[in-house]
């Protein structure tokens, strides 16, 4: 019932090998003689070098009850066709002593809901994941596991898997990420994972989840633009994510258990929940920077003590005060917003509490003005905080063009 971490099986003619119920790894060294290997219960992997991963096991060696491949040696430009490994849905990449990849790599005919694990080495090149029939599917999923084993130190940073290459995920709608600490469970180790697609039409990713115990940064390339939900609420480490130009309207972002940094546009109706920890919410301009409506304003649902809002600006201006604008019941949202801009001017930040009759909710709106008039333009900022929040004692600081508001 135990696990074989690496059982080397010789290719003995007409032999049969049967394993138990554990999660076993069997090293396959040759496939020239007829042989049957049964992995038994558990999640069992066949360990092969990168060359054998490309050629496949063939029809001489019969593999029963195995779920995936563990590939040693650098993978490179020659595509690995998973149709040659029937039924395998788990792939673990261990690379060699220097790297995981030698060039951009490709996996074709992956099963839907396959799991790709990077073990001990980062990916310095792109890894293309082509799920079989994904172009016609509407619910294709890939699972990514980051398992650094060790880490390096750069200044004050502890770097786990800092992947320079992208996972290329054409026609894949869902990504689930598990981001692990090193073997010794060293707090503060950070993994970075990147995704992209080959074209806008291929970038159909709409849902992503992140869990695990490592600090994690998720980065999307320019062809990923349609995300509706990104959920890191099960992540125990710090979460860093810049959603700029990657979200659909009314997207939902959830942070994790520690001090997260989440960047999003102020006017795309994005809903952001930081979760526990002292979170930093970075506000920037969206694709529609001049539509200042209550329904278009992005929302922070849980702005609490210790959290910070960081708002950009066109030029460096010292803003060290916050003022409350008292709304006028005779004005609609747009005109109250303009009056709040005037109250803020170019030296202060303003906030006001407004009841939105359409949403039937009373919330707090934070405003940063580019000028000292009541004219809304593309250089002004607004963000909504759920509920009525007193910001009169918030700390206001300036860093370059940015204004930081800490409760």
C-alpha positions in Angstrom: 0.0 0.0 0.0 3.0 2.3 0.1 4.4 4.5 -2.6 7.2 3.7 -5.0 8.9 7.0 -5.6 10.9 5.6 -8.5 10.8 1.9 -9.3 13.1 1.0 -12.1 11.7 -1.8 -14.2 13.8 -3.7 -16.7 12.3 -4.6 -20.0 12.3 -8.3 -19.6 10.6 -10.3 -22.3 7.2 -11.8 -21.5 7.3 -10.5 -17.9 4.5 -9.1 -15.8 4.9 -6.4 -13.1 2.0 -5.7 -10.7 2.1 -2.8 -8.2 0.0 -2.0 -5.2 -2.5 0.6 -4.1 -0.1 3.5 -3.6 0.8 6.4 -5.8 3.8 4.9 -7.7 6.3 6.1 -10.2 7.7 3.4 -12.5 10.8 4.2 -14.6 10.4 2.8 -18.1 13.8 2.4 -19.8 13.1 0.5 -22.9 10.1 -0.8 -24.9 11.6 -3.4 -27.3 10.3 -6.6 -25.6 6.8 -7.7 -24.8 5.9 -6.8 -21.2 2.9 -5.9 -19.1 3.1 -3.4 -16.2 0.1 -2.8 -14.0 0.1 0.3 -11.8 -2.7 -0.9 -9.6 -4.8 1.6 -7.6 -3.6 5.2 -6.8 -2.3 7.9 -9.2 0.5 6.1 -10.9 3.1 7.6 -13.3 5.4 6.2 -15.9 8.8 7.8 -15.7 10.4 8.3 -19.1 13.1 10.5 -20.6 12.1 13.2 -23.0 12.9 11.1 -26.1 10.7 8.3 -25.0 8.0 10.7 -24.2 8.0 11.8 -27.8 8.1 8.3 -29.3 5.6 6.7 -27.0 5.5 3.3 -25.4 4.3 1.6 -28.6 2.3 -1.6 -28.6 4.9 -3.9 -27.3 4.8 -2.9 -23.6 1.3 -2.9 -22.1 0.6 -0.3 -19.4 -2.5 -0.9 -17.3 -3.8 1.4 -14.6 -1.4 4.3 -15.1 -2.6 7.8 -15.1 0.3 9.9 -16.4 3.9 10.6 -17.4 6.9 11.9 -15.4 9.3 13.3 -17.9 13.0 13.8 -17.1 15.4 15.7 -19.3 14.6 19.0 -21.1 11.6 19.0 -23.4 12.0 21.1 -26.5 10.7 21.8 -30.0 9.5 18.2 -30.8 5.9 18.0 -29.8 4.8 15.3 -27.4 1.6 13.6 -28.6 -0.4 12.3 -25.7 -2.5 10.2 -28.0 0.5 7.8 -27.8 -0.1 7.6 -24.0 -3.7 6.5 -24.0 -5.7 7.6 -21.0 -2.9 9.6 -19.4 -4.1 12.8 -17.8 -1.2 13.7 -15.5 2.2 15.0 -16.7 5.1 15.9 -14.3 8.0 17.7 -15.8 11.3 17.5 -13.9 13.8 18.7 -16.5 17.5 18.1 -15.9 20.2 19.7 -13.7 19.9 23.0 -15.6 16.4 23.6 -16.9 13.0 22.3 -17.6 12.8 23.3 -21.3 15.4 23.7 -24.1 13.0 25.5 -26.5 9.3 26.2 -26.8 7.5 22.9 -26.1 4.1 21.5 -27.1 1.8 18.8 -25.8 -0.9 17.7 -28.3 -4.1 15.7 -27.7 -4.2 16.3 -24.0 -7.2 15.0 -22.2 -9.6 17.6 -20.9 -8.9 18.3 -17.2 -5.3 17.2 -17.5 -2.8 18.2 -14.7 0.6 19.6 -15.6 3.2 19.7 -12.7 6.4 21.6 -12.8 8.7 19.9 -10.3 11.9 21.6 -9.1 12.6 23.6 -12.2 11.0 26.7 -13.8 9.9 26.9 -17.5 12.1 29.4 -19.3 10.2 28.8 -22.6 6.6 28.6 -23.6 4.7 25.3 -23.0 1.8 24.9 -25.4 -1.1 22.8 -24.0 -3.4 21.6 -26.7 -6.5 19.8 -25.3 -8.1 17.4 -27.8 -11.1 19.0 -29.4 -10.8 22.2 -27.4 -11.6 24.3 -30.4 -15.2 23.0 -30.4 -15.5 22.5 -26.6 -17.0 25.1 -24.2 -15.7 23.8 -20.9 -12.1 22.8 -21.3 -9.9 22.8 -18.2 -6.2 22.5 -17.4 -4.7 22.1 -14.0 -1.3 23.6 -13.2 0.8 22.5 -10.2 3.9 24.5 -9.2 6.2 22.4 -7.0 9.5 24.2 -6.6 11.2 21.8 -4.1 13.9 24.5 -3.3 14.2 28.2 -3.7 16.8 30.9 -4.4 17.3 34.2 -2.7 17.5 37.5 -4.5 17.8 40.5 -2.2 14.9 40.1 0.2 13.0 37.8 -2.2 12.7 34.0 -1.9 12.1 32.8 -5.4 10.5 29.4 -6.0 9.4 28.8 -9.6 9.7 32.1 -11.4 8.5 31.0 -14.8 9.6 33.1 -17.7 7.7 31.1 -20.3 4.0 31.1 -20.8 1.6 28.3 -20.7 -0.1 28.8 -24.0 -3.8 27.8 -23.5 -5.6 28.2 -26.8 -9.4 27.5 -26.6 -9.2 26.6 -22.9 -11.9 28.2 -20.7 -10.7 27.1 -17.2 -7.4 27.1 -15.4 -6.8 25.7 -11.8 -3.5 26.6 -10.2 -1.9 24.9 -7.2 1.1 26.9 -5.9 3.2 25.0 -3.4 6.0 26.1 -1.1 9.4 24.4 -1.2 10.0 21.0 0.5 11.0 22.7 3.8 7.8 24.9 3.7 9.7 28.1 3.9 7.4 31.0 4.5 7.6 33.8 1.8 8.7 31.6 -1.1 7.0 33.0 -4.3 6.0 31.3 -7.5 5.2 33.1 -10.7 3.1 31.6 -13.5 2.2 33.1 -16.9 -0.5 32.3 -19.4 -1.2 33.5 -22.9 -3.0 32.5 -26.2 -1.8 32.7 -29.8 -4.5 35.1 -30.8 -7.4 37.1 -29.4 -9.9 34.6 -30.7 -8.0 31.7 -29.0 -7.9 33.5 -25.7 -11.2 32.2 -24.3 -10.1 31.8 -20.6 -12.9 32.9 -18.4 -12.3 31.2 -15.0 -9.2 30.8 -12.9 -8.7 29.5 -9.4 -5.5 29.6 -7.3 -4.8 27.6 -4.2 -1.7 26.4 -2.2 0.6 27.7 0.5 3.1 29.8 -1.5 3.1 33.5 -2.4 1.9 33.6 -6.0 1.8 36.0 -8.9 -0.4 35.2 -11.9 0.4 37.1 -15.1 -1.7 37.0 -18.3 -0.5 37.9 -21.8 -2.1 40.3 -24.2 -4.4 37.7 -25.8 -6.2 36.8 -22.5 -9.0 39.4 -22.2 -12.2 37.7 -21.2 -11.8 36.6 -17.6 -15.0 36.6 -15.7 -13.9 35.1 -12.4 -10.5 34.7 -10.7 -10.7 33.1 -7.3 -7.6 32.9 -5.0 -9.7 32.6 -1.8 -8.1 29.2 -1.1 -4.5 30.5 -1.4 -2.7 30.7 1.9 0.2 32.8 0.6 0.3 36.4 -0.7 -1.4 37.0 -4.0 -0.3 39.4 -6.7 -2.4 40.0 -9.8 -2.7 42.8 -12.3 -6.0 42.4 -14.1 -5.5 45.4 -16.5 -6.8 44.6 -20.0 -7.6 41.0 -19.0 -11.1 41.1 -17.6 -14.6 41.1 -19.1 -17.0 43.7 -17.7 -18.4 42.8 -14.3 -15.7 40.3 -13.5 -15.2 39.0 -9.9 -11.7 38.8 -8.3 -11.1 37.2 -4.9 -7.8 37.5 -3.0 -6.3 35.1 -0.5 -5.4 34.8 3.2 -2.4 37.1 3.3 -1.4 40.6 2.1 -2.5 40.7 -1.5 -1.8 43.3 -4.2 -4.6 43.4 -6.8 -4.7 45.9 -9.7 -8.0 46.6 -11.5 -9.7 49.3 -13.6 -12.0 51.8 -11.9 -14.8 51.8 -14.5 -15.4 48.2 -15.5 -17.8 47.2 -12.7 -15.2 44.8 -11.4 -16.0 43.3 -7.9 -12.9 42.7 -5.8 -12.7 41.0 -2.4 -9.3 41.1 -0.8 -9.9 38.5 1.9 -7.8 38.4 5.1 -4.6 40.3 5.4 -3.5 43.8 4.8 -4.4 44.2 1.1 -3.4 46.8 -1.4 -5.9 47.7 -4.1 -4.3 49.4 -7.1 -6.8 51.5 -9.1 -6.1 52.3 -12.7 -8.1 53.3 -15.8 -10.1 50.9 -17.8 -11.0 50.7 -21.5 -13.8 53.2 -20.9 -12.2 55.8 -18.6 -14.8 58.5 -19.0 -18.1 56.6 -18.1 -18.6 57.5 -14.5 -21.8 55.8 -13.6 -22.7 53.9 -10.4 -23.3 50.7 -12.4 -19.8 51.0 -14.1 -17.8 51.8 -10.9 -15.7 48.9 -9.7 -16.2 47.8 -6.1 -14.0 46.7 -3.2 -16.3 44.6 -1.0 -14.2 44.4 2.2 -12.0 47.5 2.7 -11.1 47.2 6.3 -8.5 48.4 8.8 -4.9 47.9 7.5 -6.0 47.8 3.8 -4.7 50.4 1.3 -6.1 51.9 -1.9 -3.5 53.1 -4.3 -4.8 55.5 -7.0 -2.7 56.6 -9.9 -2.6 60.1 -11.5 -1.5 62.0 -14.5 1.2 64.0 -12.6 2.9 64.0 -9.2 0.8 66.0 -6.8 1.0 66.0 -3.1 -2.4 64.9 -1.7 -2.4 64.4 2.1 -5.9 65.2 3.1 -9.3 63.5 2.6 -12.6 65.4 2.7 -16.1 64.1 2.8 -18.6 65.5 0.3 -22.2 65.5 1.5 -24.3 64.3 -1.3 -27.3 66.3 -2.5 -30.6 64.4 -2.7 -31.6 66.6 -5.7 -28.7 65.4 -7.8 -28.2 62.0 -9.5 -25.0 60.0 -9.2 -23.2 61.7 -12.1 -23.7 65.2 -10.8 -22.9 64.2 -7.2 -19.7 62.7 -8.5 -18.8 66.0 -10.3 -19.4 67.9 -7.1 -17.1 65.5 -5.2 -14.4 66.1 -7.8 -14.8 69.8 -7.1 -14.5 69.2 -3.4 -11.4 67.1 -3.8 -9.7 69.6 -6.2 -6.1 68.7 -7.0 -4.8 68.7 -3.4 -7.2 66.3 -1.6 -9.1 63.1 -2.0 -12.8 63.1 -1.5 -15.4 60.5 -0.6 -19.1 60.4 -0.4 -21.9 58.0 0.6 -24.6 57.5 -2.0 -27.7 55.3 -2.2 -28.0 53.8 -5.6 -31.8 53.4 -6.3 -31.1 50.8 -9.0 -29.0 48.6 -6.8 -30.9 49.5 -3.6 -27.7 49.8 -1.7 -25.8 52.5 0.1 -22.1 52.6 -0.5 -19.0 54.8 -0.2 -17.3 56.3 -3.2 -13.7 57.5 -3.2 -12.7 60.1 -5.7 -9.4 61.5 -7.0 -9.6 64.6 -9.2 -7.0 65.6 -11.8 -8.0 69.3 -11.6 -9.9 71.6 -9.2 -13.1 71.9 -11.2 -16.3 69.8 -11.4 -15.5 68.5 -14.9 -15.1 64.7 -15.2 -12.4 63.6 -17.6 -10.3 60.5 -18.3 -7.7 61.5 -15.7 -10.2 61.3 -12.8 -10.6 58.2 -10.6 -13.4 56.6 -8.6 -13.8 53.4 -6.7 -16.7 52.1 -4.7 -16.4 50.6 -1.2 -19.3 48.4 -0.1 -21.3 49.9 2.7 -21.0 53.2 4.5 -17.4 53.6 5.6 -16.0 56.5 7.6 -12.7 57.5 6.0 -12.1 60.7 8.0 -9.3 59.1 10.0 -7.7 57.4 7.0 -4.0 58.0 6.4 -3.3 59.8 3.1 0.2 59.7 1.5 1.7 60.4 -1.9 4.3 58.4 -3.8 5.2 59.9 -7.2 1.9 60.1 -9.1 0.1 57.7 -6.7 -2.1 58.5 -3.8 -2.3 55.9 -1.0 -5.3 55.8 1.3 -4.8 53.4 4.3 -7.6 52.8 6.8 
